[in-house]
């Protein structure tokens, strides 16, 4: 079993999951796309859900590393939020298929126990945002009349939803990141 073959299967599966949905994709279809008999696919992965789990694990691990680096590089709450915005948008661009799977197949993931593995990392990432927001409120950088949770959820949801925006591709990553920072932080600064 070669790592290249596993990686190839993961990539083909991610394509299918993102295109069709996890529930609608069969092991046979993954095998056909990857050029492997469906029975042989089980030599590489125990099940379709094992493929999904591996995709999500790598995805969440990358997000955690990026967010931790953004927080470590920042010296102010504003810089932290700017960094988290930039890294969120980078993840969407760099990992479009896992992003689609995570967003579009929540019900399937929940019903098959696949969200449990990402719950703890998701809570940790949420804490990074909230800690920075609360620090900014405490030091007077951010307004105190908008609850931190409300600001966080608004920014988070808009950033992740932006992957569907038809005009997003008209801007470079840096331009779009600057726009998002200005929209959210321009109205949130004192």
C-alpha positions in Angstrom: 0.0 0.0 0.0 1.7 3.2 -1.1 1.0 6.6 0.4 0.7 8.0 -3.1 -2.2 5.7 -3.9 -3.9 6.6 -0.6 -3.5 10.3 -1.3 -4.9 9.8 -4.8 -7.9 8.0 -3.5 -8.5 10.7 -0.9 -8.3 13.4 -3.6 -10.8 11.6 -5.8 -13.1 10.9 -2.9 -13.0 14.6 -1.8 -13.9 15.6 -5.4 -16.9 13.3 -5.4 -18.0 14.3 -1.9 -17.8 18.0 -2.7 -19.6 17.5 -6.0 -22.3 15.0 -5.0 -22.4 14.9 -1.2 -21.0 12.2 1.0 -24.2 10.4 1.3 -24.8 10.3 -2.4 -21.3 9.0 -3.2 -20.7 5.3 -3.2 -17.5 3.4 -2.6 -17.8 2.0 -6.1 -17.8 5.5 -7.5 -14.8 6.4 -5.5 -13.0 3.3 -6.8 -14.0 4.0 -10.4 -12.8 7.6 -10.2 -9.5 6.5 -8.6 -9.0 3.5 -10.9 -9.3 1.0 -8.1 -11.8 -1.8 -7.8 -14.3 -1.0 -5.0 -13.3 -4.2 -3.2 -9.6 -3.2 -3.4 -10.5 0.2 -1.9 -11.0 -1.5 1.4 -7.3 -2.4 1.5 -6.6 1.3 1.8 -9.6 2.5 3.9 -12.0 0.5 6.1 -15.0 2.4 4.9 -16.3 5.5 3.1 -16.6 7.1 6.5 -13.0 6.4 7.2 -12.1 8.4 4.1 -14.3 11.2 5.3 -12.7 11.1 8.7 -9.2 11.3 7.3 -10.1 14.2 5.1 -11.7 16.1 8.0 -8.8 15.3 10.3 -6.2 16.8 7.9 -8.5 19.7 7.2 -9.0 20.6 10.9 -5.3 20.1 11.7 -4.3 22.6 9.1 -6.9 25.1 10.3 -5.6 24.7 13.9 -2.0 25.3 12.8 -2.9 28.3 10.7 -5.0 29.9 13.5 -2.3 29.2 16.1 0.3 30.8 13.9 -1.9 33.9 13.3 -2.5 34.3 17.1 1.2 33.8 17.8 2.2 36.4 15.2 -0.2 39.1 16.4 0.6 41.7 19.1 -2.8 43.2 19.4 -6.4 42.0 19.4 -7.0 43.8 16.0 -4.0 42.0 14.5 -5.3 38.7 15.9 -8.7 39.2 14.3 -7.1 40.3 11.0 -4.9 37.2 11.0 -7.8 34.9 11.8 -9.9 36.5 9.0 -6.9 36.0 6.6 -6.4 32.4 7.6 -10.0 31.5 7.3 -10.1 32.9 3.7 -6.9 31.1 2.9 -8.3 27.8 4.2 -11.4 28.2 2.0 -9.2 28.9 -1.1 -6.6 26.2 -0.3 -9.1 23.5 0.8 -12.3 24.0 -1.2 -13.4 20.3 -1.2 -13.0 19.7 2.6 -14.7 23.1 3.2 -17.6 22.0 1.0 -17.9 18.7 2.7 -17.8 20.2 6.2 -20.4 22.8 5.3 -22.7 21.0 3.0 -22.8 17.6 4.7 -23.3 18.5 8.3 -26.3 16.2 8.7 -24.5 13.2 7.2 -21.4 13.9 9.3 -23.5 14.2 12.5 -25.6 11.1 11.8 -22.4 9.0 11.2 -20.5 10.3 14.2 -18.0 12.2 12.1 -18.4 15.5 13.8 -17.3 14.2 17.1 -13.6 14.2 15.9 -13.8 17.9 14.9 -15.8 19.2 17.9 -12.8 19.7 20.2 -10.7 21.5 17.5 -13.7 23.6 16.6 -14.2 24.7 20.2 -10.5 25.6 20.4 -10.6 27.7 17.3 -13.8 29.4 18.6 -11.9 30.2 21.8 -9.0 31.9 19.8 -11.6 34.2 18.2 -13.5 35.0 21.4 -10.3 35.5 23.4 -9.1 38.1 20.9 -12.5 39.8 20.7 -12.8 39.9 24.5 -9.3 41.3 24.9 -10.1 44.0 22.3 -13.2 44.9 24.2 -11.3 45.0 27.5 -8.5 47.3 26.1 -11.0 49.6 24.3 -10.1 48.5 20.8 -13.5 47.0 20.1 -16.9 48.3 21.0 -18.5 46.9 24.1 -22.1 47.3 22.9 -22.0 44.2 20.6 -21.6 40.9 22.4 -18.4 39.0 21.5 -20.4 35.9 20.6 -22.6 37.9 18.1 -19.6 39.5 16.5 -17.7 36.1 16.3 -20.7 34.3 14.7 -21.4 37.0 12.2 -17.8 37.1 11.0 -17.4 33.4 11.0 -20.6 32.7 9.1 -20.0 35.4 6.5 -16.4 34.3 5.9 -17.3 30.7 5.4 -20.4 31.6 3.3 -18.2 33.8 1.1 -17.0 30.7 -0.8 -20.3 30.8 -2.6 -20.1 34.5 -3.6 -19.8 34.8 -7.4 -17.7 38.0 -7.2 -15.1 36.6 -4.7 -12.9 35.4 -7.6 -12.7 38.9 -9.0 -10.3 39.8 -6.1 -6.9 38.5 -5.0 -6.8 36.8 -1.7 -5.1 39.9 -0.2 -7.7 42.3 -1.6 -10.6 40.2 -0.4 -9.1 39.7 3.0 -8.7 43.5 3.3 -12.3 44.0 2.3 -13.5 41.6 4.9 -11.4 43.1 7.6 -12.6 46.6 6.7 -16.2 45.5 6.7 -16.1 43.8 10.0 -13.5 45.7 11.9 -14.3 49.1 10.5 -17.8 48.9 12.0 -16.6 47.2 15.2 -13.8 49.6 16.1 -14.4 52.4 18.5 
